[in-house]
Amino acid sequence: MRDYIIKRLFQMIPTIIVITLVVFAMMQAIPGDPIISLLGDAYDEEDAEKLRGEYGLNKPIYVQYFRWVSKLMRGDWGESILSGRSILNDVLIRLPVTIELIIVAMIVALIIAIPAGIIAAIRQNTWGDYTAMSTAMIGISIPDFFLGVLLLLLFSISMNGFLPSSGWVYLPGTCPSVVCEASWWGNFKHVVMPAIALGVGRAAILTRLLRASMLEIIRMEYVTTARAKGLGERLVILKHALKNALIPTVTIMGLQIGFLIGGAIVVETLFAIPGLGTYGINAIIARDYQQVQGFILLVAISFVVLNFLVDLVYSFLDPRIRYN
Amino acid sequence: MKRFLLTAVAVGEAVPAAPAKARSETLWAQTSRRLKRSNTAVFGLLVVVALILVAAFADVLAPYSATDTNPNAMFQMPNSQHLLGTDQLGRDMLSRIIYGSRVSLTVGLSSVVLAVFIGLPLGLIAGYYGRLYDTLVMRAMDVILSFPVILLAIIIMVMFTPTDGFWGIIKVTMAVAIVRIPIYARLVRGSVLSIKEKEYIEACHALGQRDVKVLLKHILPNCLAPLIVAGTLSVATAIIVEASLSFLGVGIQPPTPSWGWDLKANVAWIQDNAWLALAPGFAIFITVLSFNLFGDGLRDALDPRLK
């Protein structure tokens, strides 16, 4: 297990290098000369040349890249042009909110998908199966932000604000500033709608997958053996069949992380949740490219780290992975 | 040897429209027969065709302009003049939905075509020639896959600077296509890897056929079935990605009407004018649903064993 973890850690290095290259290329491609916008009306050729020298902008592009990366590694992610605040600090404060949303959405997906997948498989071609599969089809086709709007209408607008339509209450002890609210119940009320909006699409995909792998497994001989030796149906399904049917489901859940991160950006914008997504989108609208850069770097690196963690969980569940 | 040759011809030509003289039913005939039996797939196809017609004839069908504002007709409830009401600038919502279909369908369909056009040859080369080609192509795909889909699309849109009109659509199409290339490259590479081990390909080599001919005539047609299914289902995903970009404000820019942007803009008025946000939302949902229904039906029809 230790060797596997070390191997996977080393595999992350080239990915992170690629991410920095893409983000650097993006910053280069953004139209407009930063020096011109920095000097504004006070622009003159001599001052501009001096500033270019100061920021190293007259150096060859690869020198600029290495200087930029070494600054990033030292924790200097720049300052926001608009607010002057440290970017690394700002994005790190917002990361836990986005992570919480993703984790709760994943739990929602599993709570729906596991029973629905099992019922659809053991009652194949009955109305239970058809209901589960048609609901899954709708779940796959409905964009997360539209489901969010429907939930808003149902639980917030028509129920007189039973669930809050926007904003955030932090988990106790995670408050990033002095002026924010923190409570368990408040946090739950704020996370539940966005998490359902984000989780239902994933639940639909997992349900279809779990049904397919369950159908395959309940026809296997070892399941027949389990039945033949007199085990109850509940035990056969939940203990013998489900365990093996879950392996492909977990793999696909790992692949869903990218969609969950992307979806979180969208859903956060809809519910005005102070996570990474709203930070990034506001930065793009305000054209604060230092903030955009920080947002993209942190989201992309979180993606790599989350994939790594899922691989660890997976190799723990299915030891065969480690030896290949 | 002669037997090998015969199978080569039979398998190689079974997938594209084979000559009508072929003794057994062609795969296409079989597929469309199975497809017709699935009500949901037919329903999906009909809605898709209807939507394409709506987008094509938007100028004729839309009762009003999608962009002309009317200060005397703001926030009208759905009525006989404005079937879906009007928005905060007095623009007719039905007309905006009709014109908005152009963006969704153009981006959805053409981004998939573009992604297949790039991904297919990459997958063929990687799978067929292997070694260095394979490593190069697959590493390039890994670069794309090291970002979440929406995030990479956002990065590309920031680089392109989102605009309205024709160029706006081109930019969004390219962004949505680029993030989806690896899907097709990987799919085709996988099929090529298994097909190239088949005996009829060995027979082609034994006959001294050139690589290009083997690839295009014998391998390519056999990769098409899964590619068509993936492509159809991908249109649904592409439309969601486009709508998400518009929703975030980094897709196509106003005044060009798009469903995602309209949904976002009208969420602000949801308290009193919910239908303004519901109309574009349902438009996206129904479009995506029909492509999914048709794609699922197509998959079951092409390979009934998967059902």
Interface residues (C-beta under 8 A of the other chain):
Chain A: T15 V18 I19 V22 V23 A25 M26 A29 I30 P31 M137 I138 I140 S141 I142 P143 F145 F146 V149 L150 L152 L153 I157 I257 G258 F259 I261 G262 G263 I265 V266 T269 L270 G280 I281 I284 I285 V292 I296 V299 A300 F303 V304
Chain B: D142 V143 S146 F147 P148 V149 I150 L151 I154 I155 V158 M159 T161 A236 I240 A243 S244 F247 L248 G249 V250 L263 K264 V267 I270 Q271 A274 A277 L278 G281 F282 I284 F285 V288 L289 N292 L293 D296
